[in-house]
Amino acid sequence: MKIDYLRISVTDRCNLRCIYCNPLGGSEFLEHKEILRFEEICRIVRLFVGCGISKVRVTGGEPLVRRGVVDLVRRLAGIKGVEDLSLTTNGVLLGPMAGELKEAGLMRLNVSLDSLDRQNYAQITGADCLEKVMAGIRKAIEVGLSPVRINAIILKGVNEPDIAALARLSVAMPVTVRFIEYCPTGKHTRPAGDYVPEAQVREVIERQLAPLSSVMVGRSNGPACYYKIRNTPGIIGFISGRSSTFCRRCNRLRLTSDGKVRPCLYSAHSYDLKEMIRGGADDEEITVLLRKIIAEKSSYTKLNSFTEDFSMRCVGG
């Protein structure tokens, strides 16, 4: 497997408090000095590109709450060798920023959206912002960010009634709606048993909408499998880390907001690049470590077990 994808968490802060992401036991944020500076992020990306990374995704927390994030996107887009630049957002601030992000060089976008019911959305996220998110999605399509992917996590007893409505977005709009099986990230998050298997989600879609036909989407070797309802503009995808194992085809590394590289989301092991950079390491020293990280990336990880608690706010989804 060619390791060519880097996901970068640019902040651990978020303007929502989603029930499956924010740890139920606490919400302390990192001190600002602990967060990677833009010049440090760009240096790391430049060196990673020299090691074969060509795809970069900006995540959070919520990346759009970080001041100057459009400028960071512009800097990343200007790094020779970055062939694919994307961003994951909750969409609350997207509408006013979509045009700027596109102009800065952003190519495509993922929006987290778990319900189209206003009350249920507010219950899941802690905020009444559904209309803003939908306006942001429409604006992203308008300015040409493509594809726009909508990521939905279905939780047992919470938003199962929303499955068909979310899937129907792919009938009405040129978007990719992806259903992601919930995976816990520690003892403070929701129980592992709250996930809804792909087979159950798919059965609801095919019973209430129409049969799904398998389709190929680009050359991505990521974890999603894609399907389509005939004669519709959109696509439906499934990311099923609980009911299946896709680790052998995982091509991504994660850079946390405080400067650590995780070869795997569920790996307790990480490499502290921030410490190296602020300690005065030169590019050659850092590159040696980056090549080691890429070489060591595990080809198999048991997603249903983990050895430490961590927050997705710091690691990035």
MIBADO-735970 format. One record per residue: residue number from 1; x, y, z of N, C-alpha, C in turn. Coordinates in steps of 0.05 Angstrom, whole numbers, padded with zeros to 5 digits. Layout:
! residues N
   seq      nc1      nc2      nc3     cac1     cac2     cac3      cc1      cc2      cc3
   NUM        X        Y        Z        X        Y        Z        X        Y        Z
...
***
This chain:
! residues 317
   seq      nc1      nc2      nc3     cac1     cac2     cac3      cc1      cc2      cc3
     1    00017   -00024    00000    00000    00000    00000    00018    00025    00000
     2    00012    00043   -00018    00026    00068   -00019    00015    00088    00001
     3    00031    00098    00019    00022    00117    00039    00025    00145    00028
     4    00003    00157    00020    00004    00183    00006   -00016    00204    00016
     5   -00027    00199    00040   -00049    00216    00049   -00043    00226    00078
     6   -00044    00252    00082   -00039    00263    00109   -00063    00280    00117
     7   -00074    00274    00141   -00096    00289    00152   -00085    00306    00175
     8   -00091    00332    00174   -00079    00351    00193   -00101    00364    00210
     9   -00100    00359    00236   -00118    00373    00255   -00105    00400    00261
    10   -00118    00422    00254   -00107    00449    00258   -00116    00462    00284
    11   -00135    00450    00297   -00144    00460    00323   -00160    00438    00337
    12   -00160    00439    00364   -00177    00420    00379   -00204    00434    00387
    13   -00207    00459    00379   -00232    00473    00386   -00254    00468    00366
    14   -00279    00470    00376   -00301    00466    00359   -00325    00482    00369
    15   -00342    00491    00350   -00365    00507    00357   -00390    00490    00361
    16   -00387    00463    00360   -00409    00445    00367   -00399    00426    00389
    17   -00418    00412    00400   -00411    00392    00421   -00425    00366    00415
    18   -00416    00353    00394   -00430    00329    00385   -00427    00306    00406
    19   -00448    00292    00409   -00450    00272    00431   -00431    00249    00427
    20   -00422    00243    00403   -00404    00220    00398   -00375    00228    00396
    21   -00369    00254    00395   -00342    00263    00390   -00330    00276    00415
    22   -00343    00295    00426   -00332    00309    00450   -00334    00290    00474
    23   -00312    00284    00487   -00313    00266    00510   -00333    00274    00531
    24   -00348    00255    00541   -00369    00261    00560   -00357    00269    00587
    25   -00331    00262    00591   -00320    00267    00617   -00304    00293    00620
    26   -00303    00309    00599   -00287    00334    00601   -00285    00348    00575
    27   -00277    00373    00575   -00275    00389    00550   -00252    00409    00552
    28   -00230    00402    00564   -00208    00420    00566   -00194    00422    00539
    29   -00186    00447    00532   -00173    00452    00506   -00143    00455    00511
    30   -00128    00450    00490   -00099    00454    00491   -00093    00484    00493
    31   -00071    00491    00507   -00062    00519    00507   -00053    00526    00479
    32   -00057    00552    00472   -00051    00561    00445   -00022    00555    00437
    33   -00004    00557    00456    00024    00553    00450    00030    00524    00443
    34    00012    00506    00450    00016    00477    00444    00007    00470    00416
    35   -00009    00487    00403   -00019    00482    00377    00002    00489    00356
    36    00004    00472    00335    00024    00477    00314    00018    00504    00301
    37    00039    00520    00296    00036    00545    00280    00034    00538    00251
    38    00024    00557    00235    00020    00552    00207    00046    00546    00193
    39    00067    00560    00200    00093    00555    00187    00104    00528    00194
    40    00097    00518    00218    00106    00491    00225    00090    00470    00209
    41    00064    00474    00206    00047    00456    00191    00058    00455    00162
    42    00063    00478    00150    00072    00478    00122    00099    00465    00119
    43    00117    00468    00138    00143    00455    00137    00139    00425    00138
    44    00122    00415    00156    00118    00387    00158    00106    00376    00132
    45    00087    00390    00121    00074    00381    00096    00095    00380    00074
    46    00111    00401    00072    00131    00402    00051    00150    00378    00053
    47    00158    00371    00077    00176    00348    00081    00162    00322    00076
    48    00137    00320    00084    00121    00296    00078    00118    00292    00048
    49    00113    00314    00033    00111    00312    00004    00136    00300   -00008
    50    00159    00307    00003    00184    00296   -00006    00187    00266    00000
    51    00169    00256    00017    00169    00227    00024    00146    00212    00010
    52    00132    00226   -00007    00111    00212   -00023    00083    00220   -00017
    53    00078    00238    00003    00051    00247    00009    00042    00266   -00013
    54    00018    00262   -00024    00008    00280   -00045   -00021    00289   -00039
    55   -00034    00277   -00019   -00061    00285   -00012   -00061    00296    00017
    56   -00073    00319    00020   -00074    00332    00047   -00102    00340    00053
    57   -00111    00334    00077   -00137    00342    00087   -00134    00358    00113
    58   -00147    00381    00114   -00148    00398    00137   -00172    00391    00154
    59   -00168    00385    00180   -00190    00377    00197   -00187    00392    00224
    60   -00203    00384    00244   -00202    00396    00270   -00204    00374    00291
    61   -00218    00381    00313   -00236    00402    00318   -00252    00411    00294
    62   -00259    00437    00295   -00271    00449    00272   -00252    00469    00259
    63   -00240    00462    00236   -00218    00478    00225   -00226    00507    00218
    64   -00252    00512    00213   -00260    00539    00205   -00261    00558    00228
    65   -00259    00548    00253   -00258    00566    00276   -00229    00577    00280
    66   -00210    00565    00268   -00182    00575    00272   -00178    00600    00255
    67   -00169    00621    00268   -00164    00646    00254   -00143    00642    00232
    68   -00149    00652    00208   -00130    00652    00187   -00129    00626    00171
    69   -00149    00608    00175   -00148    00582    00162   -00148    00584    00132
    70   -00161    00605    00121   -00161    00608    00092   -00132    00613    00082
    71   -00117    00628    00097   -00089    00633    00090   -00073    00607    00091
    72   -00079    00590    00111   -00065    00564    00113   -00072    00547    00088
    73   -00097    00547    00080   -00104    00532    00056   -00089    00542    00032
    74   -00086    00569    00030   -00072    00581    00008   -00042    00572    00008
    75   -00030    00571    00032   -00002    00563    00034    00001    00534    00027
    76   -00017    00517    00036   -00015    00488    00030   -00019    00483    00001
    77   -00038    00498   -00012   -00043    00494   -00040   -00019    00502   -00057
    78   -00002    00519   -00046    00022    00529   -00060    00046    00511   -00057
    79    00044    00490   -00041    00066    00471   -00038    00067    00452   -00062
    80    00089    00453   -00076    00092    00435   -00100    00091    00406   -00091
    81    00074    00391   -00105    00071    00363   -00098    00045    00356   -00084
    82    00031    00377   -00073    00005    00373   -00061   -00015    00372   -00084
    83   -00025    00348   -00091   -00042    00345   -00114   -00072    00345   -00107
    84   -00078    00340   -00082   -00106    00339   -00073   -00107    00353   -00046
    85   -00123    00374   -00044   -00125    00389   -00018   -00155    00391   -00011
    86   -00162    00380    00012   -00190    00379    00020   -00193    00388    00049
    87   -00218    00389    00059   -00223    00399    00086   -00248    00386    00096
    88   -00248    00379    00122   -00272    00369    00135   -00282    00390    00155
    89   -00308    00395    00154   -00320    00416    00171   -00348    00407    00180
    90   -00358    00420    00201   -00385    00415    00209   -00405    00433    00194
    91   -00394    00451    00178   -00410    00467    00160   -00423    00492    00172
    92   -00421    00497    00198   -00434    00519    00210   -00424    00546    00199
    93   -00398    00548    00195   -00386    00573    00185   -00379    00571    00155
    94   -00388    00550    00142   -00380    00546    00114   -00391    00566    00094
    95   -00416    00573    00096   -00429    00590    00077   -00413    00615    00070
    96   -00406    00632    00089   -00391    00657    00083   -00362    00652    00074
    97   -00351    00627    00079   -00323    00622    00074   -00318    00605    00049
    98   -00339    00593    00038   -00336    00574    00017   -00322    00586   -00007
    99   -00330    00610   -00015   -00317    00622   -00038   -00288    00628   -00034
   100   -00281    00638   -00010   -00253    00644   -00003   -00237    00618   -00003
   101   -00248    00597    00008   -00233    00572    00009   -00228    00561   -00019
   102   -00247    00563   -00037   -00244    00554   -00064   -00222    00571   -00078
   103   -00224    00598   -00074   -00204    00616   -00087   -00176    00610   -00076
   104   -00174    00602   -00051   -00148    00597   -00039   -00135    00571   -00048
   105   -00151    00554   -00061   -00140    00529   -00072   -00152    00504   -00061
   106   -00172    00506   -00044   -00185    00482   -00034   -00200    00468   -00057
   107   -00198    00442   -00058   -00210    00427   -00081   -00236    00414   -00074
   108   -00238    00402   -00051   -00262    00388   -00044   -00267    00389   -00014
   109   -00290    00378   -00005   -00300    00385    00021   -00316    00361    00032
   110   -00313    00356    00058   -00331    00338    00073   -00345    00354    00094
   111   -00371    00349    00096   -00388    00363    00116   -00400    00342    00134
   112   -00396    00344    00160   -00408    00326    00180   -00437    00334    00184
   113   -00456    00316    00180   -00484    00322    00183   -00499    00296    00190
   114   -00510    00295    00213   -00522    00270    00223   -00552    00269    00224
   115   -00565    00291    00217   -00594    00292    00217   -00604    00315    00201
   116   -00627    00311    00187   -00640    00333    00173   -00665    00343    00189
   117   -00668    00332    00212   -00689    00341    00230   -00678    00361    00249
   118   -00690    00385    00250   -00678    00407    00265   -00675    00401    00294
   119   -00695    00389    00306   -00694    00382    00335   -00673    00361    00340
   120   -00672    00340    00323   -00653    00319    00327   -00624    00328    00322
   121   -00621    00346    00302   -00594    00357    00297   -00585    00372    00322
   122   -00602    00388    00334   -00594    00403    00358   -00588    00385    00381
   123   -00603    00363    00383   -00597    00343    00405   -00570    00331    00401
   124   -00562    00325    00377   -00537    00311    00371   -00513    00331    00374
   125   -00517    00355    00365   -00494    00374    00363   -00493    00395    00386
   126   -00516    00398    00400   -00517    00418    00421   -00522    00446    00410
   127   -00530    00449    00385   -00534    00476    00373   -00556    00474    00352
   128   -00571    00495    00349   -00592    00497    00329   -00581    00510    00304
   129   -00565    00495    00289   -00551    00507    00266   -00556    00492    00240
   130   -00576    00476    00238   -00581    00460    00214   -00584    00477    00189
   131   -00599    00499    00191   -00603    00516    00168   -00577    00528    00158
   132   -00559    00536    00176   -00533    00546    00168   -00516    00525    00153
   133   -00518    00500    00163   -00502    00479    00151   -00513    00473    00123
   134   -00539    00472    00120   -00550    00467    00093   -00544    00489    00074
   135   -00544    00514    00084   -00537    00537    00067   -00507    00535    00059
   136   -00490    00525    00077   -00462    00522    00071   -00457    00501    00050
   137   -00472    00479    00051   -00470    00457    00032   -00478    00468    00004
   138   -00500    00482    00003   -00509    00493   -00023   -00488    00513   -00034
   139   -00477    00529   -00017   -00457    00549   -00026   -00432    00534   -00036
   140   -00423    00513   -00022   -00399    00498   -00031   -00403    00487   -00059
   141   -00427    00476   -00064   -00433    00466   -00091   -00433    00488   -00111
   142   -00444    00511   -00103   -00446    00534   -00121   -00419    00544   -00130
   143   -00399    00545   -00112   -00373    00556   -00118   -00355    00535   -00131
   144   -00364    00511   -00133   -00348    00490   -00147   -00330    00473   -00131
   145   -00335    00471   -00105   -00320    00452   -00089   -00332    00425   -00094
   146   -00316    00407   -00106   -00327    00382   -00115   -00307    00359   -00113
   147   -00316    00336   -00102   -00343    00331   -00093   -00348    00342   -00065
   148   -00373    00348   -00059   -00381    00353   -00031   -00391    00327   -00020
   149   -00378    00319    00002   -00386    00294    00015   -00399    00300    00042
   150   -00420    00287    00048   -00434    00290    00073   -00429    00265    00090
   151   -00417    00269    00113   -00411    00246    00131   -00432    00244    00153
   152   -00445    00222    00155   -00465    00217    00176   -00458    00193    00193
   153   -00458    00197    00219   -00454    00176    00238   -00481    00169    00250
   154   -00489    00144    00246   -00515    00135    00256   -00512    00121    00283
   155   -00526    00131    00303   -00524    00120    00330   -00551    00107    00337
   156   -00549    00084    00349   -00572    00068    00357   -00590    00084    00376
   157   -00615    00086    00369   -00634    00100    00387   -00632    00130    00386
   158   -00615    00141    00368   -00612    00170    00367   -00622    00181    00340
   159   -00609    00173    00318   -00616    00184    00292   -00621    00162    00271
   160   -00629    00138    00279   -00636    00118    00260   -00660    00127    00242
   161   -00679    00142    00252   -00701    00151    00235   -00692    00171    00213
   162   -00667    00181    00215   -00657    00201    00196   -00643    00188    00172
   163   -00640    00162    00171   -00624    00149    00151   -00636    00155    00123
   164   -00661    00150    00119   -00673    00153    00092   -00671    00182    00083
   165   -00677    00201    00100   -00676    00230    00093   -00647    00238    00085
   166   -00627    00228    00099   -00600    00235    00092   -00592    00222    00065
   167   -00600    00197    00061   -00594    00184    00036   -00608    00199    00013
   168   -00631    00210    00018   -00647    00223   -00003   -00633    00249   -00013
   169   -00614    00259    00003   -00598    00282   -00007   -00583    00275   -00033
   170   -00575    00250   -00035   -00561    00241   -00060   -00580    00240   -00084
   171   -00606    00239   -00078   -00626    00239   -00100   -00631    00268   -00109
   172   -00630    00286   -00090   -00637    00314   -00096   -00613    00332   -00104
   173   -00589    00324   -00095   -00566    00341   -00099   -00542    00325   -00109
   174   -00523    00338   -00122   -00498    00324   -00131   -00478    00321   -00108
   175   -00486    00307   -00088   -00468    00303   -00064   -00465    00273   -00060
   176   -00444    00267   -00044   -00439    00239   -00036   -00446    00238   -00006
   177   -00466    00221    00001   -00474    00218    00029   -00461    00192    00039
   178   -00444    00195    00059   -00430    00171    00069   -00439    00165    00098
   179   -00446    00140    00102   -00455    00131    00129   -00431    00117    00142
   180   -00424    00127    00166   -00400    00118    00179   -00407    00103    00205
   181   -00398    00079    00208   -00403    00065    00233   -00388    00078    00256
   182   -00402    00082    00277   -00390    00095    00301   -00369    00077    00314
   183   -00346    00089    00319   -00325    00075    00334   -00318    00092    00358
   184   -00318    00081    00382   -00311    00096    00406   -00282    00103    00407
   185   -00275    00124    00421   -00247    00132    00424   -00238    00133    00453
   186   -00251    00118    00470   -00242    00117    00498   -00266    00114    00517
   187   -00259    00113    00542   -00280    00108    00563   -00299    00131    00567
   188   -00292    00155    00557   -00310    00178    00561   -00330    00182    00538
   189   -00328    00166    00517   -00346    00169    00495   -00369    00149    00497
   190   -00387    00149    00478   -00410    00132    00479   -00402    00103    00477
   191   -00418    00084    00487   -00412    00056    00487   -00408    00045    00458
   192   -00391    00026    00455   -00385    00014    00429   -00411    00002    00417
   193   -00429   -00007    00433   -00453   -00019    00423   -00473    00000    00411
   194   -00467    00026    00411   -00486    00045    00400   -00484    00047    00369
   195   -00465    00032    00357   -00463    00034    00328   -00485    00019    00314
   196   -00492    00028    00290   -00511    00014    00273   -00496    00003    00249
   197   -00498   -00024    00245   -00482   -00036    00223   -00490   -00027    00196
   198   -00471   -00027    00178   -00476   -00019    00150   -00500   -00034    00138
   199   -00502   -00060    00143   -00523   -00076    00131   -00550   -00066    00139
   200   -00553   -00057    00164   -00578   -00047    00173   -00585   -00020    00160
   201   -00565   -00003    00157   -00569    00023    00144   -00576    00019    00115
   202   -00562    00002    00102   -00568   -00003    00074   -00596   -00015    00070
   203   -00604   -00032    00088   -00631   -00044    00085   -00653   -00023    00087
   204   -00649   -00003    00105   -00668    00019    00108   -00669    00035    00082
   205   -00646    00041    00070   -00645    00057    00046   -00659    00043    00023
   206   -00653    00017    00020   -00664    00002   -00003   -00694   -00003    00001
   207   -00703   -00005    00025   -00731   -00009    00031   -00747    00017    00027
   208   -00736    00039    00035   -00751    00064    00034   -00746    00081    00009
   209   -00723    00076   -00005   -00717    00092   -00028   -00716    00075   -00053
   210   -00694    00061   -00057   -00691    00044   -00082   -00666    00027   -00078
   211   -00663    00007   -00096   -00639   -00010   -00095   -00614    00006   -00100
   212   -00591   -00003   -00089   -00565    00009   -00093   -00548   -00008   -00111
   213   -00535    00006   -00130   -00516   -00007   -00148   -00488    00002   -00142
   214   -00469   -00017   -00141   -00441   -00010   -00134   -00429    00007   -00157
   215   -00413    00027   -00149   -00399    00044   -00168   -00370    00049   -00159
   216   -00353    00055   -00178   -00326    00063   -00172   -00324    00093   -00170
   217   -00310    00103   -00150   -00307    00132   -00147   -00278    00139   -00147
   218   -00268    00151   -00169   -00241    00159   -00171   -00221    00136   -00168
   219   -00197    00143   -00158   -00177    00123   -00153   -00170    00120   -00124
   220   -00188    00130   -00107   -00183    00129   -00078   -00181    00101   -00068
   221   -00161    00096   -00051   -00159    00070   -00038   -00166    00073   -00008
   222   -00184    00091   -00003   -00193    00095    00025   -00213    00074    00034
   223   -00225    00078    00057   -00242    00057    00069   -00270    00056    00058
   224   -00279    00075    00043   -00308    00076    00035   -00314    00058    00011
   225   -00338    00047    00011   -00349    00032   -00011   -00373    00049   -00021
   226   -00375    00052   -00048   -00395    00070   -00059   -00416    00057   -00075
   227   -00440    00068   -00074   -00464    00058   -00088   -00480    00081   -00100
   228   -00499    00075   -00116   -00515    00096   -00129   -00544    00086   -00133
   229   -00563    00104   -00129   -00590    00099   -00137   -00592    00108   -00166
   230   -00602    00091   -00183   -00603    00096   -00212   -00616    00123   -00219
   231   -00604    00137   -00238   -00614    00162   -00248   -00616    00185   -00227
   232   -00597    00185   -00210   -00596    00207   -00190   -00568    00220   -00192
   233   -00566    00246   -00183   -00541    00260   -00186   -00520    00253   -00165
   234   -00528    00241   -00144   -00509    00237   -00122   -00501    00208   -00118
   235   -00486    00203   -00097   -00475    00177   -00091   -00479    00171   -00061
   236   -00481    00146   -00054   -00483    00138   -00026   -00459    00120   -00019
   237   -00446    00126    00003   -00423    00110    00011   -00425    00099    00039
   238   -00409    00079    00045   -00408    00067    00072   -00379    00064    00081
   239   -00374    00073    00106   -00348    00068    00118   -00353    00052    00143
   240   -00345    00027    00142   -00355    00007    00161   -00332   -00006    00177
   241   -00321    00010    00195   -00298    00001    00210   -00304   -00018    00233
   242   -00330   -00022    00239   -00338   -00041    00260   -00346   -00068    00248
   243   -00360   -00067    00226   -00370   -00093    00215   -00352   -00104    00194
   244   -00331   -00090    00187   -00311   -00100    00168   -00284   -00089    00175
   245   -00263   -00100    00162   -00236   -00090    00167   -00224   -00080    00141
   246   -00217   -00054    00141   -00206   -00043    00116   -00177   -00033    00121
   247   -00165   -00040    00143   -00139   -00029    00150   -00117   -00034    00130
   248   -00119   -00057    00116   -00098   -00064    00097   -00098   -00045    00073
   249   -00120   -00031    00068   -00120   -00012    00046   -00120    00017    00055
   250   -00113    00021    00081   -00112    00048    00092   -00086    00062    00083
   251   -00088    00086    00072   -00065    00099    00061   -00058    00125    00076
   252   -00069    00129    00100   -00068    00155    00113   -00052    00156    00139
   253   -00040    00179    00144   -00028    00185    00169   -00042    00209    00181
   254   -00040    00213    00207   -00053    00236    00220   -00034    00253    00236
   255   -00035    00279    00231   -00020    00298    00246   -00038    00312    00266
   256   -00034    00309    00292   -00051    00321    00312   -00047    00351    00314
   257   -00066    00364    00327   -00064    00393    00329   -00040    00402    00346
   258   -00030    00384    00364   -00006    00391    00380    00019    00378    00368
   259    00018    00370    00343    00043    00364    00329    00053    00336    00330
   260    00036    00317    00336    00044    00288    00337    00033    00274    00312
   261    00049    00256    00301    00040    00240    00279    00031    00212    00289
   262    00006    00205    00282   -00004    00178    00288   -00004    00162    00263
   263    00010    00139    00262    00008    00122    00238   -00020    00110    00234
   264   -00034    00108    00256   -00061    00097    00255   -00078    00112    00276
   265   -00104    00116    00269   -00122    00130    00288   -00123    00117    00315
   266   -00122    00090    00315   -00125    00075    00340   -00099    00066    00352
   267   -00077    00076    00341   -00051    00069    00352   -00044    00087    00376
   268   -00035    00074    00398   -00026    00090    00421    00001    00103    00416
   269    00014    00094    00395    00041    00104    00390    00040    00128    00371
   270    00055    00149    00378    00057    00172    00361    00085    00184    00361
   271    00090    00201    00342    00117    00213    00340    00114    00244    00342
   272    00129    00256    00360    00126    00284    00367    00143    00302    00348
   273    00131    00312    00326    00146    00329    00308    00149    00357    00319
   274    00130    00366    00334    00132    00393    00345    00156    00395    00364
   275    00161    00375    00380    00184    00375    00397    00210    00377    00381
   276    00211    00362    00359    00235    00362    00342    00239    00390    00329
   277    00217    00401    00319    00219    00426    00305    00227    00448    00324
   278    00214    00450    00347    00220    00471    00366    00246    00466    00380
   279    00256    00442    00378    00282    00435    00389    00305    00441    00370
   280    00299    00450    00346    00319    00458    00327    00328    00437    00307
   281    00312    00416    00304    00319    00395    00285    00319    00406    00256
   282    00338    00398    00240    00338    00407    00212    00321    00389    00195
   283    00317    00397    00169    00299    00382    00151    00308    00354    00147
   284    00334    00349    00146    00344    00322    00142    00336    00304    00165
   285    00340    00313    00190    00333    00297    00213    00303    00291    00213
   286    00287    00311    00207    00258    00306    00207    00250    00287    00185
   287    00262    00289    00162    00255    00272    00139    00262    00243    00146
   288    00284    00238    00160    00291    00211    00168    00269    00199    00185
   289    00258    00215    00203    00236    00205    00220    00211    00200    00204
   290    00205    00219    00185    00181    00216    00169    00182    00190    00153
   291    00205    00184    00141    00208    00159    00126    00204    00135    00144
   292    00214    00137    00168    00210    00115    00187    00181    00111    00194
   293    00166    00133    00198    00138    00131    00204    00123    00118    00181
   294    00128    00126    00157    00115    00114    00134    00121    00085    00131
   295    00146    00078    00136    00154    00050    00134    00141    00032    00155
   296    00136    00045    00179    00126    00029    00201    00095    00028    00202
   297    00082    00043    00185    00053    00044    00186    00042    00015    00185
   298    00026    00009    00204    00016   -00019    00206   -00003   -00025    00184
   299   -00001   -00050    00174   -00020   -00059    00153   -00045   -00071    00165
   300   -00045   -00073    00192   -00070   -00084    00204   -00071   -00074    00233
   301   -00094   -00063    00240   -00099   -00054    00267   -00127   -00062    00275
   302   -00130   -00072    00300   -00156   -00080    00310   -00172   -00054    00318
   303   -00190   -00045    00301   -00204   -00020    00306   -00221   -00022    00331
   304   -00230   -00046    00339   -00248   -00048    00361   -00234   -00048    00388
   305   -00208   -00045    00388   -00193   -00044    00413   -00173   -00021    00412
   306   -00169   -00008    00435   -00150    00014    00435   -00137    00014    00463
   307   -00113    00026    00464   -00098    00024    00488   -00096    00050    00504
   308   -00109    00071    00494   -00110    00096    00509   -00135    00112    00501
   309   -00143    00131    00517   -00165    00149    00511   -00154    00172    00495
   310   -00169    00181    00475   -00161    00206    00461   -00186    00219    00451
   311   -00184    00244    00444   -00206    00259    00434   -00203    00264    00404
   312   -00224    00260    00389   -00224    00265    00361   -00220    00295    00355
   313   -00225    00311    00375   -00220    00340    00372   -00191    00346    00367
   314   -00173    00330    00378   -00145    00335    00375   -00133    00320    00351
   315   -00144    00296    00345   -00132    00279    00325   -00143    00285    00297
   316   -00168    00293    00295   -00180    00298    00269   -00193    00272    00258
   317   -00217    00275    00247   -00232    00252    00238   -00221    00242    00211
***
